[in-house]
């Protein structure tokens, strides 16, 4: 689905666009030393690689006249961090830019903060672009921009797309409904410099309404923008707001996969949750998913059934690290007590059983959605955002006191129920609530403070309950750099067909290493369609005629291969949308440190070709490799050159292939 969104320019935006020539050009030169690179672009006499309008004048026209300062911050090994600030001559507003550079990753990221340091209101601040810069690539013959469709609940979700970023081409993107990965695209863009064996990935971190613009300038140069969709406000004395985080990852290589993998490595190392210092990529098991009708999610899940499920997992050798409980178990949004007919004594007995087996419990909440008449509304009406007439409410995360209250409430809920982590869901169009509650001449204020408050809530939960990382749920509609830094997707909803899940996984994994789906069927073709950096099974363990052997086979093989699934990723079926059933879908995960990897392939039901020649990437043509077939449990020796040339995969229609290769 293609839905590029054109952003309407305000008068301030028009003024800002006239200053385009004043904005700086950045390059990869010197990025190996991020400390030096950062100080060369964020300096007193330089127009920095961001922009905004103040009093309807572009910052590019005045920023070098503002008072400049910098402060180096303490950072982990391999990371350099600074806060640069610019203060206007009247000492009214200070703009701070928090910058981090990453040695060995070709990556640098930054976000802006605006603060009123005077006793009166500031002038209008608008058209905030956290990133605004040109990229110059000597030797390039042109540029190809690659991205993936957003998550909109349709078959085209996360499908790869591309366009020629030639001179004069402008593409604008912004999400829908305040959900950061909906709309026309995910907030990740891989710009391939044709002929230069290089490129840039831009990733946006903002769990709200960001915008991005990609504009072709010449065959050697293009311009990237990323910032807030809505921003036109003044600040009161002492007031401070922040803007989206934007990361720029420079990469070298002959094709787009080098860029995707540069971002994946960066995300794994610096923007993925860790538990006890280790990457958090669990195998999970879901409770009853809502059958039979009319039950949905956990609406009919009783304590007895939940505990029997845990015991059955133990009995059948299917114990996961984490059990996940979907929505419907609690009274209502805003009333987070367990339903008495389902869990008469709360979740304590269930969590105690889970803990006794060495596993953890994650529960789906929707802390932002508040139903009318619930305890939160009665106790704290001042912490409620209203929307359209007749609609339910949204909790006011833009209010710091409200965030304090909900942190305390969830601390009590989780401690009392023995809950280890939360799956944070949300429903509805948050943008309408943000806009309705903005004051006159303060467009964007509620959203900026709301998103910052949401991050504070998530960080509180992560710090207080470190046994499980977050899952930000929302059916994949919140996949941005800030959200994935705090969460791994352990409970993505399954689709009506494994083919749709294959399509979604194939696209998401181009940019994001920790994504997986729920497998309801233990059939190899179905379950393997859900494998990713995470995996959640909801096998029907109580069905008469079921077979526990293939259930164990799926759990065991996933446990065996999962360490590969957050490594380098190669889409062997190309970068075209994979929506038809007459094709093979194949992908590869490669561990560069060991030279080994995994190949997963699916021959769909209408694919007439009995074989697929998989051209395996990143292997040594002069080496020999041992291939292990998980279905036949057989091994064979194959040369690297044969793998590169195109190793023939062969299965019947609607079957899958799972191979592990390793150096001899």
Secondary structure per residue as TSV (DSSP state, phi and psi in degrees):
chain	resnum	aa	ss	phi	psi
A	1	X	-	360.0	125.5
A	2	X	-	-112.1	118.6
A	3	X	-	-139.5	65.9
A	4	X	-	-64.1	136.3
A	5	X	-	-109.8	127.6
A	6	X	-	-88.8	126.6
A	7	X	-	-89.2	126.3
A	8	X	-	-72.5	131.7
A	9	X	-	-87.9	128.1
A	10	X	-	-81.1	175.5
A	11	X	H	-58.4	-38.6
A	12	X	H	-65.6	-38.1
A	13	X	H	-64.5	-38.2
A	14	X	H	-63.2	-40.9
A	15	X	H	-63.6	-39.3
A	16	X	H	-65.3	-38.8
A	17	X	H	-67.0	-26.0
A	18	X	H	-70.6	-17.1
A	19	X	T	-95.4	15.7
A	20	X	G	-55.0	-38.6
A	21	X	G	-66.0	-19.0
A	22	X	G	-83.8	-17.2
A	23	X	S	-72.6	143.3
A	24	X	-	-74.3	167.3
A	25	X	E	-111.3	131.6
A	26	X	E	-110.9	158.8
A	27	X	-	-146.3	171.1
A	28	X	S	-78.3	-9.2
A	29	X	T	-56.8	120.8
A	30	X	T	85.4	1.9
A	31	X	T	-65.9	-17.3
A	32	X	T	-61.5	-25.0
A	33	X	S	-114.1	85.1
A	34	X	H	-61.9	-29.0
A	35	X	H	-60.6	-50.5
A	36	X	H	-66.2	-40.7
A	37	X	H	-60.1	-47.1
A	38	X	H	-61.0	-46.0
A	39	X	H	-69.7	-19.1
A	40	X	H	-80.5	-24.2
A	41	X	H	-104.0	-20.5
A	42	X	S	-113.5	88.1
A	43	X	S	-142.2	163.3
A	44	X	T	-61.4	-33.7
A	45	X	T	-101.9	13.4
A	46	X	S	-116.4	143.7
A	47	X	-	-76.8	116.2
A	48	X	-	-70.8	164.7
A	49	X	S	-80.6	43.1
A	50	X	-	-143.7	171.0
A	51	X	E	-156.4	160.6
A	52	X	E	-161.9	168.8
A	53	X	E	-110.8	135.2
A	54	X	E	-128.9	123.2
A	55	X	T	55.0	37.8
A	56	X	T	62.7	27.4
A	57	X	E	-122.4	137.9
A	58	X	E	-64.6	137.9
A	59	X	G	-62.3	-26.1
A	60	X	G	-60.9	-22.9
A	61	X	G	-85.2	-18.8
A	62	X	T	-132.3	-11.2
A	63	X	G	-61.2	-32.1
A	64	X	G	-73.9	-11.0
A	65	X	G	-92.0	-10.7
A	66	X	S	-80.9	155.5
A	67	X	E	-69.1	128.7
A	68	X	E	-111.1	143.4
A	69	X	E	-150.5	160.8
A	70	X	E	-142.7	153.2
A	71	X	E	-141.0	124.6
A	72	X	E	-82.9	136.5
A	73	X	E	-108.9	155.5
A	74	X	-	-69.1	135.5
A	75	X	-	-145.7	159.2
A	76	X	-	-64.1	164.9
A	77	X	T	-58.4	136.5
A	78	X	T	87.2	-2.3
A	79	X	E	-124.3	137.3
A	80	X	E	-116.7	141.6
A	81	X	E	-138.8	137.8
A	82	X	E	-138.6	154.7
A	83	X	E	-118.5	118.3
A	84	X	E	-103.4	144.1
A	85	X	E	-137.2	149.2
A	86	X	E	-130.3	126.7
A	87	X	E	-119.1	134.5
A	88	X	-	-69.9	159.2
A	89	X	T	-60.4	-25.4
A	90	X	T	-88.5	4.0
A	91	X	S	54.2	46.1
A	92	X	-	-104.3	-47.1
A	93	X	E	-130.1	140.7
A	94	X	E	-120.0	131.5
A	95	X	E	-108.4	119.3
A	96	X	E	-109.2	140.2
A	97	X	E	-121.6	114.3
A	98	X	E	-91.1	116.4
A	99	X	E	-120.5	138.3
A	100	X	E	-132.6	137.4
A	101	X	E	-120.7	150.1
A	102	X	E	-126.1	108.9
A	103	X	T	-64.2	132.7
A	104	X	T	85.8	-3.8
A	105	X	T	-117.5	-4.0
A	106	X	T	59.4	30.3
A	107	X	E	-123.0	143.3
A	108	X	E	-145.1	143.6
A	109	X	E	-141.4	155.5
A	110	X	E	-158.4	160.4
A	111	X	E	-142.5	161.3
A	112	X	E	-109.2	150.0
A	113	X	E	-129.9	134.5
A	114	X	E	-113.3	129.9
A	115	X	E	-135.4	136.5
A	116	X	E	-85.8	117.0
A	117	X	-	-107.6	14.6
A	118	X	S	-111.0	-175.6
A	119	X	S	-97.4	-2.8
A	120	X	S	-121.8	177.5
A	121	X	-	-72.2	151.2
A	122	X	-	-79.6	169.2
A	123	X	-	-73.7	177.5
A	124	X	-	-69.4	134.4
A	125	X	E	-111.9	131.1
A	126	X	E	-151.1	173.6
A	127	X	E	46.6	56.7
A	128	X	E	-81.3	121.0
A	129	X	E	-119.1	102.4
A	130	X	E	-56.3	-35.9
A	131	X	E	-122.9	130.3
A	132	X	E	-152.7	100.0
A	133	X	E	-158.5	157.9
A	134	X	E	-97.4	147.8
A	135	X	E	-114.2	126.6
A	136	X	E	-108.4	126.7
A	137	X	-	-123.6	92.8
A	138	X	T	-56.8	136.3
A	139	X	T	91.0	-6.7
A	140	X	-	-75.1	146.0
A	141	X	S	-105.7	3.2
A	142	X	E	152.3	-179.8
A	143	X	E	-135.7	142.0
A	144	X	E	-118.4	124.1
A	145	X	E	-96.3	127.0
A	146	X	E	-118.5	139.1
A	147	X	E	-154.6	-179.6
A	148	X	E	-124.4	146.3
A	149	X	-	-56.5	154.6
A	150	X	-	-73.5	176.4
A	151	X	-	-97.8	108.8
A	152	X	-	-127.4	14.1
A	153	X	S	73.1	29.3
A	154	X	S	-129.4	168.8
A	155	X	T	-66.5	-22.3
A	156	X	T	-80.4	0.3
A	157	X	T	-50.8	131.2
A	158	X	T	63.1	15.7
A	159	X	-	-73.9	140.2
A	160	X	E	-64.7	140.6
A	161	X	E	-135.5	162.4
A	162	X	E	-154.3	160.7
A	163	X	E	-154.5	158.3
A	164	X	E	-81.6	115.6
A	165	X	-	-88.4	64.3
A	166	X	-	-86.8	170.6
A	167	X	T	-54.9	130.7
A	168	X	T	91.8	-13.8
A	169	X	-	-80.4	130.7
A	170	X	E	-130.6	127.3
A	171	X	E	-126.6	128.5
A	172	X	E	-110.8	142.1
A	173	X	E	-136.3	141.0
A	174	X	E	-154.2	147.8
A	175	X	-	-78.0	176.6
A	176	X	B	-114.9	150.7
A	177	X	T	62.0	16.7
A	178	X	T	77.1	8.4
A	179	X	B	-99.1	122.0
A	180	X	T	-69.5	-19.0
A	181	X	T	-117.7	24.7
A	182	X	-	-94.8	-172.4
A	183	X	T	78.2	-146.8
A	184	X	T	-74.6	-27.0
A	185	X	-	-156.8	158.3
A	186	X	-	-70.5	156.2
A	187	X	S	-83.0	49.6
A	188	X	E	-140.9	131.3
A	189	X	E	-135.9	129.8
A	190	X	E	-111.7	111.0
A	191	X	E	-100.2	113.1
A	192	X	E	-92.7	125.2
A	193	X	E	-90.1	99.4
A	194	X	E	-65.1	131.9
A	195	X	T	85.8	-9.4
A	196	X	T	-109.1	-3.4
A	197	X	T	50.8	49.8
A	198	X	E	-162.2	173.1
A	199	X	E	-178.5	-176.9
A	200	X	E	-137.9	137.6
A	201	X	E	-108.9	130.1
A	202	X	E	-110.2	127.4
A	203	X	E	-123.6	134.8
A	204	X	E	-108.0	134.3
A	205	X	E	-113.8	99.4
A	206	X	-	-164.2	112.9
A	207	X	S	-86.7	59.1
A	208	X	S	-166.7	-144.1
A	209	X	-	-97.5	85.2
A	210	X	E	-82.6	169.8
A	211	X	E	-139.6	156.0
A	212	X	E	-139.7	143.3
A	213	X	E	-131.1	132.7
A	214	X	E	-116.6	123.1
A	215	X	E	-130.7	124.9
A	216	X	E	-77.1	136.1
A	217	X	E	-111.2	-61.5
A	218	X	E	-141.2	-175.8
A	219	X	T	-71.2	-11.1
A	220	X	T	-110.5	-3.7
A	221	X	E	-151.6	141.6
A	222	X	E	-142.3	169.4
A	223	X	E	-127.2	137.6
A	224	X	E	-118.6	137.2
A	225	X	E	-129.1	146.9
A	226	X	E	-156.5	132.6
A	227	X	E	-171.1	-145.3
A	228	X	E	-93.6	139.7
A	229	X	S	-68.9	-42.7
A	230	X	S	-123.5	118.5
A	231	X	-	-158.9	110.3
A	232	X	E	-161.4	88.0
A	233	X	E	-150.3	164.1
A	234	X	-	-114.5	159.2
A	235	X	-	-109.2	140.6
A	236	X	-	-82.3	164.7
A	237	X	T	-53.1	128.0
A	238	X	T	80.6	-5.5
A	239	X	-	-78.9	143.2
A	240	X	E	-138.0	141.6
A	241	X	E	-135.3	158.9
A	242	X	E	-121.1	166.6
A	243	X	-	-123.3	176.5
A	244	X	-	-58.7	147.2
A	245	X	E	-81.9	136.2
A	246	X	E	-129.2	126.8
A	247	X	E	-108.8	138.5
A	248	X	E	-118.0	121.8
A	249	X	E	-116.8	113.7
A	250	X	E	-84.8	135.8
A	251	X	E	-137.1	159.6
A	252	X	E	-125.9	143.9
A	253	X	S	160.6	173.9
A	254	X	S	-92.5	-13.1
A	255	X	S	-148.9	177.2
A	256	X	H	-61.9	-28.3
A	257	X	H	-58.5	-32.1
A	258	X	H	-62.0	-37.4
A	259	X	H	-71.7	-44.9
A	260	X	H	-57.8	-43.4
A	261	X	H	-73.9	-29.8
A	262	X	H	-61.7	-42.5
A	263	X	H	-69.1	-43.8
A	264	X	H	-57.1	-44.6
A	265	X	H	-63.1	-41.2
A	266	X	H	-63.8	-44.1
A	267	X	H	-65.2	-43.4
A	268	X	H	-59.7	-42.9
A	269	X	H	-77.7	-38.5
A	270	X	H	-125.2	-8.7
A	271	X	S	-134.7	41.2
A	272	X	S	-135.5	146.6
A	273	X	-	-70.3	150.4
A	274	X	E	-130.9	142.4
A	275	X	E	-119.8	123.2
A	276	X	T	54.9	35.8
A	277	X	T	84.3	-8.8
A	278	X	E	-103.6	147.7
A	279	X	E	-56.2	132.2
A	280	X	-	-93.4	99.9
A	281	X	-	-137.6	73.3
A	282	X	-	-82.4	159.3
A	283	X	E	-91.3	131.1
A	284	X	E	-119.9	164.0
A	285	X	E	-130.1	134.2
A	286	X	E	-97.5	148.1
A	287	X	-	-77.1	-176.5
A	288	X	-	-44.1	128.1
A	289	X	-	-94.0	10.4
A	290	X	S	117.0	-2.0
A	291	X	-	-89.2	148.7
A	292	X	S	-83.3	166.2
A	293	X	T	-58.5	147.4
A	294	X	T	-95.0	17.3
A	295	X	-	-66.1	141.2
A	296	X	-	-130.3	142.6
A	297	X	T	49.9	-125.1
A	298	X	T	-103.5	24.4
A	299	X	T	-66.9	-23.1
A	300	X	T	-116.6	12.6
A	301	X	-	-79.7	113.6
A	302	X	-	-93.1	164.5
A	303	X	H	-60.0	-40.1
A	304	X	H	-63.0	-44.2
A	305	X	H	-68.0	-40.2
A	306	X	H	-62.6	-45.0
A	307	X	H	-68.9	-35.5
A	308	X	H	-65.0	-35.3
A	309	X	H	-63.7	-43.9
A	310	X	H	-61.7	-45.2
A	311	X	H	-65.9	-36.9
A	312	X	H	-67.6	-39.1
A	313	X	H	-58.2	-43.0
A	314	X	H	-63.6	-44.6
A	315	X	H	-64.4	-37.9
A	316	X	T	-93.4	3.6
A	317	X	T	73.6	35.9
A	318	X	-	-119.0	22.0
A	319	X	-	-63.5	126.5
A	320	X	-	-93.8	177.8
A	321	X	S	-78.0	-28.4
A	322	X	E	-138.9	135.9
A	323	X	E	-101.2	136.1
A	324	X	E	-116.3	134.9
A	325	X	E	-113.0	124.8
A	326	X	-	-79.1	-178.5
A	327	X	T	-71.8	161.2
A	328	X	T	110.1	-10.9
A	329	X	S	-79.5	-22.6
A	330	X	E	-100.3	168.1
A	331	X	E	-61.0	-50.4
A	332	X	E	-169.7	165.0
A	333	X	T	-64.1	123.6
A	334	X	T	96.1	-10.0
A	335	X	E	-130.8	92.7
A	336	X	E	-91.9	21.3
A	337	X	E	-77.9	146.3
A	338	X	E	-68.4	144.6
A	339	X	-	-64.3	130.2
A	340	X	T	-64.3	-32.2
A	341	X	T	-74.5	-17.4
A	342	X	T	-96.7	-48.9
A	343	X	-	-132.3	82.5
A	344	X	T	-55.7	-31.4
A	345	X	T	-114.5	24.7
A	346	X	T	80.3	-162.4
A	347	X	T	-97.1	4.0
A	348	X	H	-60.7	-44.1
A	349	X	H	-66.0	-40.2
A	350	X	H	-64.8	-48.2
A	351	X	H	-64.2	-34.9
A	352	X	H	-63.2	-41.3
A	353	X	H	-64.2	-45.7
A	354	X	H	-59.1	-44.9
A	355	X	H	-65.2	-33.4
A	356	X	H	-65.4	-21.8
A	357	X	T	-97.2	6.7
A	358	X	T	81.9	14.1
A	359	X	-	-106.5	178.6
A	360	X	E	-125.8	161.7
A	361	X	E	-118.7	125.3
A	362	X	E	-116.2	137.5
A	363	X	E	-126.2	137.3
A	364	X	E	-81.5	125.4
A	365	X	E	-122.6	163.7
A	366	X	-	-128.8	72.3
A	367	X	T	-63.9	-18.8
A	368	X	T	-83.6	-28.9
A	369	X	E	-85.8	131.9
A	370	X	E	-129.7	118.6
A	371	X	-	-78.2	151.1
A	372	X	T	-61.6	142.1
A	373	X	T	78.8	4.3
A	374	X	S	-82.8	165.3
A	375	X	H	-55.4	-35.5
A	376	X	H	-63.6	-41.0
A	377	X	H	-63.9	-42.3
A	378	X	H	-70.1	-39.4
A	379	X	H	-80.1	-33.9
A	380	X	-	-138.1	66.2
A	381	X	G	-62.6	-21.6
A	382	X	G	-75.3	-10.3
A	383	X	G	-108.3	28.5
A	384	X	E	-119.0	134.0
A	385	X	E	-101.5	129.3
A	386	X	-	-96.2	154.5
A	387	X	-	-120.4	-136.8
A	388	X	S	-67.2	157.7
A	389	X	T	-58.0	129.8
A	390	X	T	88.7	-10.0
A	391	X	-	-83.2	161.1
A	392	X	-	-72.9	-176.8
A	393	X	E	-105.7	172.2
A	394	X	E	-127.5	137.1
A	395	X	E	-68.8	140.6
A	396	X	-	-86.8	82.7
A	397	X	T	-71.5	-6.8
A	398	X	T	-78.0	-10.7
A	399	X	S	-100.2	114.7
A	400	X	H	-56.9	-35.2
A	401	X	H	-67.7	-35.6
A	402	X	H	-65.7	-39.0
A	403	X	H	-64.0	-39.4
A	404	X	H	-58.1	-43.0
A	405	X	H	-65.5	-46.3
A	406	X	H	-72.9	-29.7
A	407	X	H	-61.1	-45.4
A	408	X	H	-65.0	-42.9
A	409	X	H	-62.4	-45.1
A	410	X	H	-72.2	-28.9
A	411	X	H	-60.4	-45.6
A	412	X	H	-66.9	-42.7
A	413	X	H	-61.8	-45.7
A	414	X	H	-70.7	-40.2
A	415	X	H	-65.2	-44.0
A	416	X	H	-65.8	-38.8
A	417	X	H	-90.9	-2.8
A	418	X	T	67.5	30.0
A	419	X	-	-83.9	132.8
A	420	X	-	-93.9	-27.6
A	421	X	E	-159.1	163.4
A	422	X	E	-121.8	147.1
A	423	X	E	-101.5	110.0
A	424	X	E	-94.3	104.6
A	425	X	-	-104.6	166.6
A	426	X	-	-156.6	149.7
A	427	X	-	-133.7	153.7
A	428	X	S	96.0	174.5
A	429	X	-	-94.4	95.3
A	430	X	H	-61.6	-30.5
A	431	X	H	-57.7	-35.4
A	432	X	H	-67.0	-35.7
A	433	X	H	-69.7	-43.2
A	434	X	H	-60.7	-47.8
A	435	X	H	-65.9	-41.7
A	436	X	H	-64.5	-30.8
A	437	X	H	-96.8	0.6
A	438	X	-	-70.3	139.8
A	439	X	-	-79.7	165.3
A	440	X	T	-57.1	134.6
A	441	X	T	63.9	23.5
A	442	X	E	-133.4	39.0
A	443	X	E	-63.3	126.6
A	444	X	T	100.9	-14.8
A	445	X	H	-63.1	-48.4
A	446	X	H	-62.1	-44.1
A	447	X	H	-60.9	-47.4
A	448	X	H	-60.2	-43.4
A	449	X	H	-73.5	-34.2
A	450	X	H	-63.0	-50.3
A	451	X	H	-63.0	-41.5
A	452	X	H	-63.0	-39.0
A	453	X	H	-67.4	-36.8
A	454	X	H	-63.4	-41.6
A	455	X	H	-62.8	-38.7
A	456	X	H	-64.2	-39.1
A	457	X	H	-64.9	-48.3
A	458	X	H	-59.7	-43.7
A	459	X	H	-65.4	-35.0
A	460	X	H	-62.8	-46.9
A	461	X	H	-62.0	-42.9
A	462	X	H	-62.1	-40.2
A	463	X	H	-72.8	-39.3
A	464	X	H	-78.4	-30.6
A	465	X	-	-127.9	74.4
A	466	X	T	-79.0	-0.8
A	467	X	T	-69.2	-29.2
A	468	X	S	-131.1	139.3
A	469	X	-	-78.0	172.4
A	470	X	B	-74.4	161.6
A	471	X	B	-130.2	118.5
A	472	X	-	-84.4	7.9
A	473	X	-	46.0	-129.2
A	474	X	G	56.3	31.5
A	475	X	G	54.6	29.5
A	476	X	G	83.6	12.0
A	477	X	T	-88.0	2.8
A	478	X	-	-130.5	69.0
A	479	X	-	-118.5	85.3
A	480	X	S	-128.5	173.1
A	481	X	H	-63.6	-36.1
A	482	X	H	-71.8	-40.5
A	483	X	H	-68.2	-45.2
A	484	X	H	-69.6	-20.8
A	485	X	H	-63.8	-24.0
A	486	X	T	-109.4	0.5
A	487	X	B	-152.3	155.0
A	488	X	-	-123.8	140.3
A	489	X	-	-83.8	97.0
A	490	X	-	-100.0	-2.1
A	491	X	-	-145.6	44.6
A	492	X	B	-63.0	138.8
A	493	X	-	-68.0	142.5
A	494	X	-	-72.7	159.4
A	495	X	-	-99.3	173.6
A	496	X	S	-70.5	-16.5
A	497	X	S	-140.5	148.0
A	498	X	H	-64.6	-28.5
A	499	X	H	-62.8	-40.3
A	500	X	H	-64.7	-39.5
A	501	X	H	-65.8	-40.4
A	502	X	H	-56.9	-45.5
A	503	X	H	-60.5	-47.4
A	504	X	H	-64.0	-47.7
A	505	X	H	-61.1	-42.2
A	506	X	H	-57.4	-43.0
A	507	X	H	-77.3	-46.0
A	508	X	H	-58.1	-38.0
A	509	X	H	-73.8	-10.4
A	510	X	H	-59.4	-38.4
A	511	X	H	-110.9	-30.3
A	512	X	-	-122.2	120.1
A	513	X	S	-81.9	-18.9
A	514	X	S	-111.3	68.4
A	515	X	-	-130.9	142.0
A	516	X	-	-156.9	169.4
A	517	X	B	-125.7	165.6
A	518	X	E	-81.6	129.0
A	519	X	E	-101.8	116.1
A	520	X	-	-90.4	-24.1
A	521	X	-	-107.5	142.5
A	522	X	-	-93.0	2.8
A	523	X	S	-56.3	136.2
A	524	X	H	-58.4	-43.2
A	525	X	H	-60.9	-45.0
A	526	X	H	-69.2	-50.9
A	527	X	H	-66.2	-42.2
A	528	X	H	-66.0	-22.2
A	529	X	T	-63.1	-22.4
A	530	X	T	-95.8	-10.0
A	531	X	-	-65.2	135.7
A	532	X	S	-158.8	-159.4
A	533	X	S	-58.9	-20.8
A	534	X	S	-131.6	166.9
A	535	X	E	-156.8	139.7
A	536	X	E	-133.1	122.0
A	537	X	E	-105.6	143.6
A	538	X	-	-133.1	53.8
A	539	X	-	-65.3	147.8
A	540	X	-	-82.0	89.2
A	541	X	T	-83.5	-6.4
A	542	X	T	-111.3	4.9
A	543	X	-	-76.8	133.1
A	544	X	T	-66.2	132.3
A	545	X	T	91.6	-3.0
A	546	X	-	-70.8	169.5
A	547	X	-	-135.0	120.3
A	548	X	H	-77.1	-20.3
A	549	X	H	-61.2	-51.3
A	550	X	H	-67.4	-26.1
A	551	X	H	-62.0	-48.8
A	552	X	H	-63.5	-37.4
A	553	X	H	-60.4	-42.3
A	554	X	H	-66.5	-45.2
A	555	X	H	-64.5	-41.7
A	556	X	H	-68.9	-41.7
A	557	X	H	-69.3	-35.5
A	558	X	H	-64.7	-43.7
A	559	X	H	-59.0	-32.2
A	560	X	H	-74.8	-34.4
A	561	X	H	-102.6	-10.7
A	562	X	G	-64.1	-25.7
A	563	X	G	-65.6	-20.0
A	564	X	G	-82.4	-23.6
A	565	X	T	-77.2	-7.5
A	566	X	T	-109.1	14.5
A	567	X	S	-91.0	-161.7
A	568	X	E	-62.5	143.8
A	569	X	E	-123.7	134.1
A	570	X	E	-128.8	117.6
A	571	X	E	-80.9	94.2
A	572	X	T	-70.7	-16.9
A	573	X	T	-92.0	11.0
A	574	X	-	90.5	-173.2
A	575	X	S	-117.1	30.7
A	576	X	S	-96.4	153.8
A	577	X	-	-55.9	143.6
A	578	X	-	-114.4	50.8
A	579	X	-	-88.5	-12.5
A	580	X	-	-97.5	157.3
A	581	X	S	-96.5	8.8
A	582	X	S	-102.3	27.5
A	583	X	S	-130.5	167.3
A	584	X	E	-96.2	144.6
A	585	X	E	-119.6	119.2
A	586	X	E	-134.1	143.6
A	587	X	E	-147.7	158.2
A	588	X	E	-132.2	141.9
A	589	X	E	-121.7	128.8
A	590	X	E	-127.0	128.8
A	591	X	E	-96.7	103.0
A	592	X	T	-64.4	-27.4
A	593	X	T	-69.9	-30.2
A	594	X	T	-111.4	-11.0
A	595	X	T	73.4	14.6
A	596	X	E	-114.0	171.1
A	597	X	E	-175.3	-171.4
A	598	X	E	-130.5	143.3
A	599	X	E	-122.1	126.3
A	600	X	E	-122.2	130.2
A	601	X	E	-141.9	151.6
A	602	X	E	-131.9	126.4
A	603	X	E	-97.2	113.6
A	604	X	-	-75.4	170.1
A	605	X	T	-63.7	-26.9
A	606	X	T	-108.9	12.1
A	607	X	-	-77.3	110.6
A	608	X	-	-76.7	-27.4
A	609	X	-	-68.2	120.2
A	610	X	S	-74.5	-18.5
A	611	X	E	-129.6	160.5
A	612	X	E	-135.0	124.3
A	613	X	E	-86.2	102.6
A	614	X	E	-90.1	112.3
A	615	X	-	-85.5	100.8
A	616	X	-	-76.1	136.1
A	617	X	-	-97.5	157.9
A	618	X	S	65.4	15.0
A	619	X	-	-96.7	161.3
A	620	X	-	-87.6	116.4
A	621	X	T	-62.2	-24.3
A	622	X	T	-89.6	-5.0
A	623	X	S	-96.8	165.9
A	624	X	E	-108.4	144.4
A	625	X	E	-127.4	142.8
A	626	X	E	-95.4	124.1
A	627	X	E	-103.5	127.3
A	628	X	E	-112.1	126.8
A	629	X	E	-98.0	117.4
A	630	X	T	-70.4	-20.6
A	631	X	T	-85.2	-44.7
A	632	X	T	-91.4	-11.2
A	633	X	T	54.9	37.2
A	634	X	E	-116.8	160.7
A	635	X	E	-126.0	155.9
A	636	X	E	-149.5	158.6
A	637	X	E	-102.6	129.9
A	638	X	E	-134.0	141.7
A	639	X	E	-76.5	153.1
A	640	X	H	-60.7	-36.8
A	641	X	H	-64.1	-36.1
A	642	X	H	-67.1	-39.3
A	643	X	H	-64.0	-41.9
A	644	X	H	-67.4	-41.1
A	645	X	H	-63.0	-33.5
A	646	X	H	136.7	92.7
A	647	X	E	-78.1	126.8
A	648	X	E	-81.4	120.3
A	649	X	E	-94.5	139.8
A	650	X	E	-141.0	120.7
A	651	X	-	-148.0	169.3
A	652	X	-	-75.2	169.5
A	653	X	T	-60.2	144.7
A	654	X	T	54.0	44.8
A	655	X	E	-131.1	168.5
A	656	X	E	-125.9	165.2
A	657	X	E	-125.8	135.2
A	658	X	E	-134.1	113.1
A	659	X	E	-124.1	145.3
A	660	X	E	-117.1	131.1
A	661	X	E	-115.0	145.8
A	662	X	E	-150.7	148.6
A	663	X	E	-63.7	139.4
A	664	X	-	-77.8	360.0
